[in-house]
Amino acid sequence: MSLTIRGRLTLWYTAVLLAVLVLFGAWVYVVEGRLRLDAVDADLGRAASAVALAVAAELDEGAPLEEAATEAYKDFFASGRALEIRSASGARLAGENGPPPFVAPAAGASDDRSTTFTRAGEDWRAFVHRHGHEGASYDVVIAEPLARAYAQQGIVQRTLVVGIPLALALAAAGGWWIARRALAPVGMMVAQARQASGQEDGFRLRVPREEDELGVLARAFNELLARVEGVLHAQRQFMADASHELRTPVSIAHTAAEVTLARDERTPEEYRDALRVVGGQAARLGRMVEDMMTLARADAGGLAVERADLYLDELVADCAAQAAVLAQAGQVEVAATASPETAFHGDERLLRQMVMNLLHNAIRHSPARGRVEASVTASNGFVEIVVVDGGPGVPEADRARIFERFVRLDAARSRPGGAGLGLPIARCIAEAHGGRLTLAASGPSGSTFLVRLPRRACGT
């Protein structure tokens, strides 16, 4: 069974806290034992110094070393402790009779030292203090059992054994409560998301604190909702516009067929005229469907670019020559200028479609006896294709919309025939080559469209 985020947070928090408490408890136990042993050594050291001074006092009174040691032993003997006074050579001068020395003599030792030894199955702590007086050198060895120190350390151990689990349980309960409070906005956002029907526009998540991490998550989710809403709106608009655009040629073809078939007797010329109308509308439908397929592939990231070495100046000149034939009906002149041998590495078919779309757009928006100019220049690692028309220009409010699909401005400004897909397709082709198509300038004397493509070395 998978744990919730609250459960995982509590589990990890408890595990980390357990490790910290165990390490801290072990450190406390070790340090407390060391400090208690140091306290025993200090206590034994003070007692050994007092015995050594008592021996020195007896020596000052003229007693020999062995007699002075015996007198000092009698004065300072205390039950529960063991005391020995030794000569510098290690011989016992005073102390318990019978058993061997409980601490082995250290030859040549001059500093105080302490050690732990076992006597009759019990741990003892001994302190050795070397003292010299009136030319005599002797050691005072005093020891006491560690039972009391061990008992006090046991209390610390039991306190840790009981306290750590108790603290861990309290901390786990607190961590669970904190995680529940911290993740409460997540539950609120889930409830809001479940209440959304998907039909209303502008639905956004609400969070009480937008400055914390969950608030950042909610803002990111709301931004995603806004983008999805925009895509869905564009998709619905696209479907509506596509249906409207497709309905016109279908209606014309259907009407032409019905009118022709309404009477039984028709001349061959009338049938040919009707078929020409149907064929023209079918061709228009085919172009529109092909354009929509191109845009759909571009949206899906599947606009395949088959790159090859070519010369853009020749491609633009060829497109201008083809467009000039179409422009004769509207008495529009088409001209092309380009830097000679402008080499480029790209998809010739797509680039040709892009240039033709720009030229067709310029011709449709140019007045009679107007002029359309196309030029190609190369500089600073980029190639620029510029198409200029002599039309009335694009209003400021519509300059961002002209690259949207099925957008056609006032019909009085242009000749009929476009479906509003030429400029969006041209922009998609430019972006597929790593470039950009923009409306560089527009005014009463005409508009200028600029395609800026990164220039790649031939063969790459």
N, C-alpha and C positions, 0 to 999 in steps of 0.2 A: 504494500500500500504506500503510495507516494504521499509525502508530507506536504502540508501547505507552507507558504512562505513564512507565516507566523511560526509554525512548528520548526521549520529549518533554522530560522533566526534564533529561536529559543534554544534549540539543540546546540548550535554552534557557540552561542554565547555561554551556555552552561559548560560545554567542553573546554572552552578557552579559560573560563573562570576556574574550573576544576584544576587544570594544569597550573594556573597561577597560584592557587591556594596550596596545592601540594608542594610546589617548589618553595613557596614562602614558608610553609609549615616546616619543611625539612631544614630550611636555612635557620629558622628560629630555634628548632630543636638542637641543631649542631652548635649554633652560637651560644645558646643558653647553657649547654653542657660545658663549653669551653670557658665561658665566664664564671660558672660555678666552680670549675676546677681551679681557675685563677684565684678565686676568692679563698678556696681551701689552702692554696700555696701561700697566699699572703698571710693568712692566719697562722699557718705553721712557721712561716718565716719570722714573724714577730715573736712567736714562742721560742724558736731556736736562738734568736738574737738575745732574748732575755736570759736564757740558760748560759750562753757564751759569756755574757757580761758578769753573770754570777760566778762562773769559773774564774774570770779575770780578777774579781774582787777577792776571792779566796787566795789567788796567787799573790795579790798585793799584801796579804797578811802573812806571807812567808810559807804557806803550805805548799808541799810538793804537788805536781800536776795531778797525780792519781788521787791524792786525798782531796784536792780542790774539786775534781770531777765528781767524786763520791758525794761530797757535801752539797754540791749544786744539784746533783740528781735527787737527793733526798728532799731538797727544798721545792723542786719543781715537778716532782712526779705527780701525774694526774691520771685517774682511772679513765679508760677508754682510749688513751694514747700510749704509744710506745716511744721510749726515749733512750738514746745511747749517746755516750760521749767517748770518742776515740782519739787516740794519738795520731800524729801525722802519718805514722807508718801503717795505721789501720787497726792497731791493737785496741781491744775494748778496755776503756778505763772505768766506765760505770754504765749500768744498764741492767736489763733483765739477765738473769743467770740461766744457764742451760742451753737455750736455743742459739743457733749461730746468728750472726748479724743479719738483720732482715734486709739490709741494703749493702751490696758488695762494695768494698772500698774502691775508690777511683784513684789509681796511682798518678801522682803529679797534678791532680785536680786542684785548682786554686779558686774557682768561682763557685758560687752557690748553685745548687742544682736540685731538681725535683724529679721524682719518678713514681710510677705506679707498679705495685707488685702484689702478688697473691699469697695470702697466709691462711692456712687452714681452710681453704676454699673460699676465702673472702678477699675482695679487692681492698688494698690499702694505698694511701698516698703518703709518700715520704719526702721530707725536705732536708737537705744536707747543707749545713752552714759551716764554713771553715773560718777559724778565728785565730789570731796570733796575739800573744801578750807576754812581755818580759822575756822574749826569746823563746817562748814555748808556743807551739802550733798544735791545734787540736780541732776536731770536727764535732759538731753537734748534729745528731740525726734524730729527727722527731717525725712520727708518723701517726695517722689516724685512719680508721676505716671509712670507706666511701659510701657506706650504706645510707647515711642521711642525705648525702648529695644525690645518690641514685633515686631515693624516694622522692625528693623534690623534682628531679628530672622526670620521674614517672608521672607526677601530677601534670607537668607541662605536656607530656605525651598524650595522656588521657584527655586533657583539655583540647588538644589539637584534633584527636580522633573524633571527639564528639562535636567540636565546634565547626570543623570544616564541612561535614555533611549538612549540618544545620544551616550554616551560611549559604551553602550551595543550593539547598532547597528554597530558602527565602529569596535568593538571587534569581533562581529559575522562575519562581512565581512572579517576581517583579519584572523579569525580562518578558514573560508571556504577556503581562498586562501592558508593558510599554510597547511591545510589538503590535498588540491589538489596537492600542490607541494610535500608533504611528501609521498603521495600515488601514485605519478606518476610512480615510478618503478614497482608497482603492475600492472598497465595497460600495461607497457612494457613487463612484464613477461607473462601476459595473451596473448598478441599479439604473442609473440614468441611461446607459447605453442600451440596456434591455427594454427600456420604455420607448426608445426611438423606433418609429415605424418605418423609417426610410423614405416616406412620402413627403415629409415637410422639408423645406429648405431652411438653411441657417441654423440647424441643430448643432449645438456645441456643448461640451462638458463644462460643468461648473465645479470649482474646487474652492474650499474656504481659504487656503493659503497658497497663493500663486508664486511665492518667492522660494519655496523649498523644492526638493527634488521631485516630489509628486506633482507639484504645480508646474514644473518644467515639463514633466511627462505629459500632463494634461494639455499644456500649450502646444507641444509637438503633435499630440493626437488631434487637437483642434485644427492645427495647420494642415495635417493630412486630410481631415474631413473637408476643409476648404478646397484643397486641391482636387480631391475626389469629386466634390460637388461641382467644381468648375469643369472637370472632365465630363461628368454626366450631363451637365447643362450643355456643354459644347456638342456632346454626342446627340442629345435630343434635338438641338438646333440643327445639327448636320443632317439628321434623318428628316426633319421637317423640311429643310431647304432642299435636300436631295429629292424628296417626294414631289415637292413643288416644281423643281426644274425638270424632273423626268416626266411629270404629268403633261407638260406642254407639248413636247414632240409626240408623245403617245396619243394625246388628244387630237393633234393635227393629222397624224397618220390615220387614226381611227375615223375621223370625220371625212377625210378624203376618200377612204375606202367605202364608207357608207353612202356618201353622195354619189360615187361612181356606180355603185351596185343598186342604187335606188330605182333606176330604170333599166329595163331589160336591153334596150337598144342603145348602144354607145359606139361611137366611131373609134377606130384604132388609135387615133390621135388623142382622144379623150382618155382612153385607158393608159396610153403612154404618159400623159400629163399626170394622171393620178399616181402611177407607179413612180414617176420622178419625185413627186411630193413624198410618197411613202419612203422611197429610197433615201431621199435627203434627210428626212427625220430619223430614219434608222441609222444613218451614218452619224447624225448628231448624237443620238443615243449611245452609239458605240464609243464615240469620243468621250462623252461624259462618263460612261462606265469605266473606260480605260483610265481617265484622270482620277476617278474615285479609287480605283484599284491602286494607282500609284501613290496616292495619299495614304491609303490604308497600309500599304507596305512600309511607307516612311514612318507612320505612327508606330508600327510594330518593330521598327529597327531593322526591317528586312529589305530596304532599298539597296539592291546589289549594285555596287560600283565596280565595273570591269575596266580597270585603268589600262591605258595604252599611251604610247608617245604620239603627240599630235601637235599641230600648229594652230593656236587659237586665232591668229589673224586670218588664216584661210577659212576656218570654221565660221567666224563671224561674217566674213565677206560673202561666203556661200549662203548663209542664212539671210543676209540682207538682200541678196539677189532674188531669192525665192519670195521674200516678203514684198519686194518691189512689184512683183507680178500681181500679188493680191491687192496691193495698195492702189493699183491703177484705177480700179472702180471708184474709189473715193478721191481720186486726183491728189494722192499724197505721195510725195517724193521720199524715197528711202536711200540713204547714203551711208557708207561705212569707211572708216579710216582706222589704221592700225600700224603699230610698229612692225616692221618686216621680220618674219621668222620668229614669232613669239612662241617659243616651245613650251609645252605643258604636258603633264602626265595625268590624264583623267579619263573619264568615260565619255567617249565622243557622242554616243547616242543621247545620254542624259544632258550633256552640255548643249547639244544642238536643240533639244527640246526646251531647255531653259532660255536660250537666246531667242528662239522662235516665239515663245510665250511672251517675252518682254517686247519683241517687235510687234506682235499682234496687238498687245495691249496699247502700245504707243500709237499704232495706226488707227485703232478704234476711237481713241480720244483726240486725234488730230483733226482739225477742220479741213475742209476742201482747200486744195492747193497749199496744204501745210507741208511740213518737212520733218522727217524722223532721221536722227543721226545715231549711229552706233560706232563706238571707238574702243580700241584695246591698247592698254599701256602696261608696261612691266617695270617695276622699280622696287628696291629694298626687299627682295624676296617675295613679292606679291604681284599678282596679275589683276588688273582692274578692267572690267567691262562696263562701259557707260552707255546707256540708251536714253536719248533726249527726245521728247515730243514737243509739239507746238500747241498742245491743248489748253483748256482753260485752267488747268491746275487742280489740285486736290485741296478741299477745305481743311483747315487746321484740325477740326474735330474728327475728320474721317481719315487722317493719315495713318493712324494705327490700325484702322479697320480694313484697309484695302488688302492686307495680307491674310485676312480671315476668309474662310471658305464660303462660297456662294454669296459673297458681298459684291454688289454692283451699285455704284453711285447713281446719281440722277440720270435716267435714261436719256435726257436731253443733252447730256454732256458727251455721249458716246454713241457709236453705231451699234446696232443690235448684233447678236450672234454669240456673245460670250456668256459663259455660265458662272463666272466668278471663281474659277479654279486655276486660272493661268498663273497668277502671281503667287498663290500658296504653293503650287507645284514648283515654280521657279525657285522660291526660297528653300524648299526642301532639298532640291538638287544642289543648290549652293552649299547648304549645311552638310550634305552628304560628302562634299569635297573638302570639308573643313573650313568653308568660307562663310560669307554672309551677304544677304541681299537687303538693301535699305533704300528708302526714298530719300535721296541726298538733298534734293531741293524741289520746291513746287511753288508756282505762282501763276499770275494771269497769263504769262507768256509761255508756260509749259512746265513739264515735270522732268526731273532727272533721276533715273534709277541707277544705282551703283552696285555692282557685284564685285566683291573683293575676295580673291582666292589665294591661299598660300601656294607659292610656286615650288613644286617638287622637281628634283632632278630627274631627267628622263631615265626610264628603266627602273625607278624605285617605286 
